[in-house]
């Protein structure tokens, strides 16, 4: 029975670690896509960093990515940046892949 308990604990520990890494990757994705959007809106330096932080906070409002998408869509529209929903979502996916690779590499 001890062997079963050890495997169960190892599995639970791995699951918890995977969840933590995914959370970090999603937060990093929000920052990356926030910096991308800031550039499109003409923000630079500290203003871009502040905007990226606001995107990270917006991503924590609800589960899933729709809160993040709504923030980006609204802000880009307010700054007259012409992008389709598909282009925004594709960039979000690209940034998530980049963030996951970065987190996996320990960066």
C-alpha positions in Angstrom: 0.0 0.0 0.0 2.9 2.3 0.7 4.0 2.1 -2.9 0.5 3.1 -4.1 0.5 6.1 -1.7 4.0 7.2 -2.9 2.8 7.1 -6.5 -0.4 9.0 -5.6 1.7 11.7 -3.8 4.1 11.9 -6.7 1.2 12.3 -9.1 -0.4 15.0 -7.0 2.9 16.8 -6.7 3.5 16.7 -10.4 -0.1 18.0 -11.1 0.5 20.9 -8.7 3.8 21.8 -10.3 2.2 21.6 -13.8 -0.6 23.9 -12.6 1.9 26.4 -11.2 4.0 26.4 -14.4 0.9 26.9 -16.5 -0.2 29.9 -14.3 3.2 31.4 -14.8 3.1 30.9 -18.5 -0.4 32.4 -18.8 0.7 35.5 -16.8 3.8 35.8 -19.0 1.6 35.5 -22.1 -0.5 38.4 -20.8 2.6 40.5 -20.3 4.0 39.6 -23.7 0.7 40.3 -25.5 0.3 43.5 -23.5 3.7 44.7 -24.6 2.8 43.8 -28.2 -0.5 45.8 -28.0 1.2 48.7 -26.3 3.6 49.0 -29.2 0.7 49.0 -31.7 -1.0 51.7 -29.6 2.2 53.8 -29.7 3.1 53.4 -26.0 6.7 53.1 -25.1 9.0 52.5 -22.1 7.2 53.0 -18.8 3.8 53.5 -20.4 4.1 50.2 -22.2 5.2 48.4 -19.1 2.3 49.9 -17.1 -0.1 48.8 -19.8 1.3 45.3 -19.9 0.8 45.1 -16.1 -2.8 46.2 -16.6 -3.3 43.4 -19.1 -1.9 40.9 -16.6 -4.4 42.1 -14.0 -7.3 42.0 -16.5 -6.4 38.4 -17.3 -7.0 37.4 -13.7 -10.6 38.7 -13.7 -12.1 35.4 -14.7 -11.1 31.9 -15.8 -10.2 31.5 -19.4 -8.9 33.9 -22.0 -12.0 35.9 -22.8 -11.2 38.6 -20.2 -7.8 39.1 -21.8 -9.2 39.2 -25.3 -11.9 41.7 -24.3 -9.3 44.0 -22.8 -7.1 43.9 -25.9 -10.0 44.3 -28.3 -11.4 47.3 -26.4 -8.1 49.0 -26.0 -7.0 48.4 -29.6 -10.3 49.7 -30.9 -10.0 52.8 -28.7 -6.6 53.5 -30.2 -7.9 52.9 -33.8 -5.7 49.9 -34.3 -7.2 47.8 -37.1 -6.9 44.1 -36.3 -9.3 41.3 -36.7 -10.4 39.1 -33.8 -8.5 36.3 -35.4 -5.2 38.3 -35.5 -5.5 39.1 -31.8 -6.3 35.6 -30.9 -3.4 34.3 -33.1 -1.0 36.6 -31.3 -2.3 35.5 -27.9 -1.7 31.9 -29.0 1.8 32.8 -30.2 2.6 34.5 -27.0 1.4 31.6 -24.9 3.6 29.2 -26.8 6.6 31.6 -26.3 5.7 31.9 -22.6 5.4 28.2 -22.1 8.8 27.6 -23.7 10.3 30.3 -21.5 8.8 28.9 -18.3 9.9 25.4 -19.2 13.4 26.7 -19.8 13.4 28.2 -16.4 13.5 31.8 -17.5 
